[in-house]
Amino acid sequence: MTTDLATLTTAADRWDGMAKEFGKRETDYKRDVHGITPGPPSPSTWTGLSADAAGKRFDVTLHEFQNAQTEAKAIASLLRDAHAQFTTLRGHLKSEREAAIKAGIKVSDRGVVAYDEERAAGNASDSAMHDPASRAEVQRAVESWQGRIDKAVRAVGDADEGVEIALGAAVFDSNLTDGTGNGFNARAKGDIEQYEADVAKKSARKLAGGERLTPHELAELQRSFRDNSRDPGFSRTVLDSLGPSGTIRLTNNLGDLAHMTDPRHAADYNSIETGLANSLATATKNPHSKWYKDWRTEMRKAGVARYETDFQAARLDKVHGYQSLITLMQHGDGYGRDFLEDLGDDMIKAEKKNPEIWDLKGEYSGKRDGWFANDPVDGVLGIMSHEPATAAHYLNDDDRMKYLMHDRDWKLTLHTTETPKATVYTPSLDTDTHAGFAAALQAGATGLDPSDPNAKYVDHSADNNKVFKSSLKYLAEEGDKFPASLREPMAKILVNHGDTVHAAASAVDMHGAPLEQDQLYEVVKQVSKNQDSYAALNSGINHFMVADIHDPNQKHPEDSLTHAGRTVGFLEQARANAAGDPKVAEFKHKWVVDQAIGYLPVAGDEVQSGVDYVTDRWLADEQKKLDDKAADENVADYTKRNRQLMALASEWHKVHGSHGGSAIAAQEAIDEAAYAGFERGRGASGEKAK
C-alpha cells in the first residue's frame, strides 16, 4: 500500500530512452559497419567468401539492434500498463477499506477484518451494524467485508503475477533460428493481457482436448481468468483459440472433472468455468462487430451438434452444444442484452426445427444433477432474470410470450417404462421446469432480480407493464393448465402491481378497469391453489387497500372503503373456486406472509401500522377456517373474512371518521361492498350469481 508506483513510470521512461539509444547505435552500425559489404563490385568494395560470411554476421547484428529497440519499447509499455493497473487496484483496495471503516469495521494492516466494538460503544450512530440483539447479523457483516477486502487484495496479487509473466515473456527470444540463439525479442508485445492470453489459451486447449493440467497450470489458469476475464483482447484471444466447438468441449470436460472424475477439486474447475463464462460475456458485448457475427454463425452449428461426456454417458446419452453453453453461462454474469436475446432466439429456432432436440434421459434437477442445463431455453431465460431490463425487453414481444406460454413443449425429461418387449421413454416435465422462465417473467414484470434478497420496489417501465398484462392474458387462457411453478412468481408479480390489481378487482365499471377482470380472476384463482402464493398475494394486497384508505388526495373518501370491500370479496371468490371443487379448502400448514415484501412500495409508519393490523386480522380469519374445518358449503362464503373486513373498516374510520359517519356505518358499507365483489368474482368465473 505504501509502494511508490511512480518508479514504474520512471523505469518506463528509461526503457524508452534505451530504445532511442539502440536506434542511434543502429544508425551508426548501418553506416560504419554493415554498409561496407553491400553494393556492386568495385575496387573499393569488399567481395569474396569472407565478405559474404561477414555480411551475414553483420545482418544478424543489425537485426539485433532493431530487435533491442522493439524489446525495450515493449518493456516500457508493459511497465506503464503495470502502473495503470496497480494504481487502479490500490485505489479500489483503499476505497473498500474506507467503506468498511465507515460501516463500523476495523481493517488491520494485514487486511484482517473485525467489528469495531470500541467505536460502536462510544457512538452507536457511527456503526451501521450496531445491533446488540443480533450478533449473528454483525458476524455476517464482518464476513462480507472480509470477503470484499480479500478479493481486492487478491486482485493486486493476480495483477502482479500477470506483470511477471509478461516481463518474462517479453525478454525471451521468440526466434531461436535467427542466428543469435538467445538474443533480443523481435516479437515483444507491450500488452500484459496478450501475454497472459497466450499462456491461458494453451492450458484451455489442453483441457478441451481431454488432457489434465498440472496443479501449477490449473492455478495459473484460474488466476489468469480472475485477472483478465473482463478484458476484451484477452477474452477474444482465448475464445478464438478454442472456437465455439472447443469452448463447448472445454465446458463438458470441466463438468466431468468437477462432477465425475475429480470432484475433490470441483471448486477449481468451477472457478475456471466462471472465468471462461465471464470472458464470453466480455467478448460478446458488441453485437455489431465482425467477431460477434462470426462467433454466432459458428455457434449455431456447434450448438445443435451432439457431444459425448462422462456425465451423460452414464445415462447412455449425449448432449447438444447449446445445453453445454448455457451450463457454462450460468457460472458467469454481465452478458449483453443483444447476446442473450440472440442466443434465446437461436435456440428457439433450433427447437422449432427439431422439437425433441433437448430431450434427455432422467431428471436434471436438484443438488446432484441440477447443475446441467438440460433445458437451455429455460436456462437463458434464468440468466436474463438477473438483468431485469433485458428480461422485460425480451418478453414484451408478443410472439415470444405466446410461444413460451402456449406453444412450447416443456416436457424434455425422458422417463423410462419397462415393457415385456422394450424400454419405452416418455417425455415429462422436469422437477425444476419453468424455473428460468418464472424468474425472467418476475424480473420482466417487476423490474427486480428475483435472486436478489435485498431487491426493493422500483417504478415500472412501459416494458414492465406490458409484460405484466401479457402474462395475465396468456396465463388466464391456460386455465387449469396453469403451470404450478408459476404460481408463486405470479403472486409476487400481482403484489408488485398491487395498485393496479386493487383498482381492477374493485372496479364497478368493468370496461373502465385497468385490467380485464376475467383474466385477473382466473390468474388469482390459479395462484390461490398454493397456500404460500395465496398468502403472499393477499397480505400484499392488504398494503394497497390500506394505502388507498390513507391517500390524502381523495375527493370521495368513502370510495376507498367500497374498493377495499369489493377487492376482498373478489379475492375470496377466486380462492373458493381455486381447488377445482370450489368447496374444498386444502391449506394445512403455518402461514408465511412476508415472501413478497421486497416487491411492495415503501409505506409510511401509519400505513404500515394499518397494513400489519389488517393482515393480522386476515390471518385470524384464515386460521379459523382451518381450525374449524369449515363445512363445504361455508368455505366459499366471503363472510369468513369478517375479521379482515372489520379491520379495514376500523382503519378507514380511524382516518375518516370525523367526516364519514359512524363506525357501524363503515362496517355495513364494507360488508355490502364485499358481497358485491364476491358476486362480481362469481360472474368473472362464469358462475351464475345466486
Beta strands, then each sheet from edge to edge (+ up, - down):
strand 1: 105-107
strand 2: 113-115
strand 3: 306-307
strand 4: 319-320
strand 5: 360-361
strand 6: 413-418
strand 7: 423-428
sheet 1: 1+ 2-
sheet 2: 3+ 4-
sheet 3: 5+ 6+ 7-
end
